[in-house]
Amino acid sequence: MSCNMKPVESYIRISLATLLLFYAVLNVSIAIALLSLFLYYTGVKRFCFIYYFFKINERFSIKNYYLSLLPKYRTSPVFIFDYKGAILFQNSASDTLFNIHSVRDLEVEAYKEIIELSQTKTSIFEYADWFYQIELQGIQKEGFLLAYFTDVTEVIELNNAIEETQREVIYAMGEIGETRSKETGNHVKRVALYSKELALLYGLSHKEADLLQMASPMHDIGKVGIADAILNAPRKLDLQEWVVMQTHAQLGYDMLKSSNKPILKAAATVAHEHHEKWDGSGYPRGIAAHEIHIYGRITALADVFDALGSERVYKKAWEIDAILELFKNESGKHFDPKLVTLFMENLDVFLEIRDRHND
């Protein structure tokens, strides 16, 4: 049992017990002696069963129970919530989190289940410009939830900086492949943004959409292995040249497939499958429909939209109506029909991206 008695009351009980014991000895009173022993015992233990039964000093008891679990000198915010989600206790360090009024403010899912099963869970909580990792510990016996906060703002910011550096490197590598075929740097940026938007519309998570945004600029990295005479031929390629050109998808995959990094693994998939077609007539493997990874299906549409709508030395930019007509005709053939529908229904979003990052 946890302490439910304040120090001053404990001292009073011990002092009173001593006086009563003397009185009991002088008057040979067993009842007073027993009362004296009761007061002395509860004073030393700083726990009273009567208080516990009638829930007297309940908040003080919970606070002391919490302090018995709390690592000494902890300066991070800590809360105790009851089964209804109300705050039972918070330490002084939690004063900086002004918007925490109940467990619901932490956006914790199924917190009652965490309590009932005495589970331990971890989540990230954002407040103003700060990020906290929350360690949640359910205490089934007592019916409450402990929440330990650790400031991880610097870690999150460092991770974001690393991701930004990775993104810049990916863009640079993607631009190497594109510039060899006379594309522009903005092409890979637009394809990346189109891909992210399509991913979100399709129902992928923000994490998956962000990953695709970072990976899709590498879709044509395999072109670094294609001869300039073929890559930049100012005419239609003959059959033999076209066979060589098609190898860039496999080349890109082979360059990236050995990496264990999520970005490069996703980039390998995009490079390998963005020329596959919904009806199975694409390359390099001729896979169809959902056999094609969603990253490949999305990048295929994004790449074609940008390529057709951009002017190059060897062609004029297509009008938007002509591009939309092609997409309608190729829905279920070249492209995933669901993606075509989503693209058509949200055309203004993609046109805004195109205009914002124009060559």
N, C-alpha and C positions, 0 to 999 in steps of 0.2 A: 504494500500500500504506500502511496506517496504522502508526503508531509502535507497536512491541512491546517497547520497551526502556526501563527506568526511567532517570532522569537520572543517578543515581550510577554505574550500569553504563556509561552512555555516556562519562562522564568517565574512568572507569578504562580503557576501551578506547582512548580518545584518548591518554591518558598512556602506556599500555603500547605503543601503536603508535609513539609518538615515541622511546621507549627502544630498541625493536626496530629502528627505522630507523637509529639511530646505530650499533647493533651490526652491522647488515647492511652499512653503509658501511665500517666498520672491518675487517670480515672478508670483505668482497666476497661476501656470500651473497644470491643472487637469491631463494631460497626464503623466507628470513626477511624480505627486503624486500617480497615479495608478501604475506606474512602481515601485515606491518606496514600495508601499504596496505589490506588487507581490514578489519583492525581499525579503522583510521582512518575508512574509508568508512562502515562500519556504525555506528561511534560517532557520527559527524556526522549521519548520516541517522536514527539511533536506530531502525533496522530491521535485523533479522538474518534472512536466508533460512532458516537452520538452525532458528531459533525457529519460524518460520512453518510449516516442513515438519513439525516434530515437535510443533506446537501448544503450545510453551513460552510462558508468559506470555500465554495466549490471552485471559483475562479483562482483563488490562491493555491488550492490543491493542484489544479491543472498546471498552473505556472510552475510550481515546484517539481511536478512530475516531468514537465518539459525540460526544466533546467537540469534534471538528473540525466537526461538523454543528450543534452546539448554539449558539444565539445567546448572545453573551457576557452574563454576569451574569443569566441566566435563573433566577428564584427559584421557578418553578412546578415541580410534580412531573414527572419524566420517567423512563420505563422503557425498557429494551431487552429484548425477549423473543426466545428462539430459536424454531426451527421446531416444537419440541415444546411450546412455551408456557411454558417455564421462564424465570425472570428471569436475564438475563445481567448487567444493570447497572441501578442506580437511583441517582438523585442524592440529596443530603441533604434536599432539599425534600420528597421522597416519604416521608420517615419518618412523616409525619402520617397516611398511608394504611396503617394497620396490617394491614388484612385483604387486602391484595394479595399473594398468594403465587405466582400464575401468571396467564397471560393469561385463563384461564377465569373468574377472579374479576371480570373486567370485563364478562362476558356478551357478548363480541364474537363475532358469528356469522361462520363461514367465515374465520377469521383466517389460515389457511394459504393460502387463495386470494389474500388481500390481499398476502401475502409473494410468492407465485409470480408475480403479475401486477404487482408493485410499485405497488399501488393506494394511493390516499389516501382515507380515509373519516373521517367525523366522527360522534360519538355523544355522548349525555348520560349521565353516570354519577352516581348518587346515593350518597353515603356519609354516614351519620349525618344531620346537619342541613345538609350541604353538597352543592352541585351543581357538577360539573365537566364542562366540554366537553372531550372527548378527540379529539385529532387523531391518527389512526393512519396511519403511513407504512410500507408494505412495502418492504424492501430485498432484492430477489430475488438479487442477486449475492452478498450476504453471508449470506442465509438468515435474516434476523431482522426483527423488527417494532419500530419506534419508536412510543412512545406519549407524546404531549405533553399535559399536563393544564393547563387554564385554569379558575380559579375563577370561575363564573358565578352564584354564589348570589344576589348582589344583583340581577342581571338577571332571574333566574327569579322571585324574590320580587316584584320590581316588575311583572313580567308578570302574576303571579297577582293582585296588587292591582288592576291595570287590568282584568283579567277579572272580578274581584269587583265593581268599580264598574260595568262594563258589565252584569253580571247584575242589579244593583240597579236600574239605569236601565230594563232590559228588563222587570223585574217591575213597576216603577212604571207604565210605559207600558201593560203588559198589564192592570194593575188599573184603569187609566182606562177601557179598553174594557169590562171586566167590571162595574165599579160603575155604569156607565150602564145596564146591563141587570139591576141589582140582585143581581149576584153578589158574592162576598166575595173579599178578597185571598188567602185561603188556597186558594181554588179554583185560581188560576193556579200556586201553589206545588205543590199536589198533582198537577195535570196535568203539571207539569215533572218531578216525581219519578217519577210513573207512566211517563212517556215514556222517561226515561233507563233505568229498569229493563227496560222492554219492549225497548228498543233493544239492551241487553246480552244479554238472553235470545235475541233474534232473531239475534245473531251480529255486530252492528256493533262496531266498535272502541271503546275507551274515549274516544278523541278525538271520534268521531262521536256517541257517546251524550252526552258533555258538551256538545257543540254543540247537540244537540236539546234538552237540558235548558234551555239558555239561550235557545233560540229559541221553544220551544213556548208560553211565556206570552203571546206576541204573536198567538196564533191568532185571537182575536176583535177585534183592534185596529181592524178596519174598522167595527165597531159605532159608533165615534165619529161616523160619517157618516150614521147612521140616526136618524130623528126619534124623540123620546121617546114620542110617541103610539103609534108602532108597536112600538118596542123594549120598552116596559113595559105594553103593552095587557093588561088583566086578563081576557082572553078569547081564544078562538081567532081567529087572523088570517084575514081574508077573502083571496080569491085575489090581489087587487091588492096588498094589504099584504104578503102572503107573497112576492110577486115582489120587492118593495122590500127586504124583510128579507134575501133571498138575495143581494142585491148586496153585502153586507158582506164576503163572501169576496174578490170582485174589488177592492173598495175597499181592503181591507187589503193585497192584493198590489200595487196601484198605488202605495200609500204607501211601500212598502219596496223595490220591484224595482230602483230605480236605484242602490242602494248596492253597493259592491264589498266591504264588510266581510262576512266569512264568517257572522257571527251574524245580520246583517240579511238576507243572501241566504237563509239557512236559514229565517228567520222569514217571509220573503216566500212561500216554498214552502209552509210550514205554513199560513199564513193563506189561501192560494189553494186548497189541496187537502184541508183537513181535513173538508170536507163532501162530498167525492166518495165514492162507494160502490163496493165491489168488483164489483158486477154492472152498473155503469155508470149507475145511476139517480140519482146524486147531482148536485150543482151545484158550481161554475158551468159546467163544461165537459162534464160527463157522461162523463168518462174512466173506464176500468175496470181492475181487476186490477193488474198490474204497471206499467201506464201511470201509475198514481198513485204518486208518490214515496213511499218507505218512511217518510219523516218525516210525510207527510200521513196515511198509513194508521195509523201508531202513534198520532199525536195524536188521530185520530178516535175510536179505542177509548178512550183515556185520558180524553178530554173527556166522552164519553157516560157512562162509568162514574162519573165524579165528579158529573156533572150529575144523573143518576138517583138516586145515593145521598145527595144533599144536600137538606136541607129548605129551601124558599124560601117567601116570603109567598104565592105563588100555587100551591104544591103541597107535598105531604108527601114525605119521603124514601122511596124504594123499599126494600123488604126485599132483602137480598142474594140470596135464592133467586129472587126475581122478576127481578133484574138478570141472574143467571146463565142463567135460562130464556130471556130475551130474547137474550142473546149466542149461545146455542145455536141459536136460531131464525134469527138474522141472520148466522151464520157462512156465508160464501160469498155472502151477499147484500149486507148493509151492510159487514161487516168481512172483512178478510183472514183466512181460516180458520186459517192457521198462527199468527197473533197471538192468535186466540181460544183455541187449544189451549195456547199458552204461558201465557196469562193464567190459564186454568183450572188448569193444573198448578202454578202458583206463586201461587195466590190469597192464601195467608197473607202473602206479601210485600207485596202491594198493600193488604190490610186493615191491616197494621201501619203502612204509610205514612198511610193514611186516618185511623187512630186517633191517630197522633202529631201530625197537623196538622189536627185537627178544628176546626170553626168555634166 
